[in-house]
């Protein structure tokens, strides 16, 4: 009877596969408020020849899409 209450999660400290990424959530996540100047500066970074848009996004804590 007690087996039905056991979680299906694996609680071992050492996983069988390598963990490559984890996410830390600290606080309420909502829409960020960027000033027009901040948005302009971020977009300008992407207009520089050779710039990588996803790298600029990551530098500012944005999703790389």
Secondary structure, DSSP 8 states (H G I E B T S, - for coil): -GGGGS-SS---SS-SS---------S--------HHHHHHHHHHHHSTT--HHHHHHHTT----
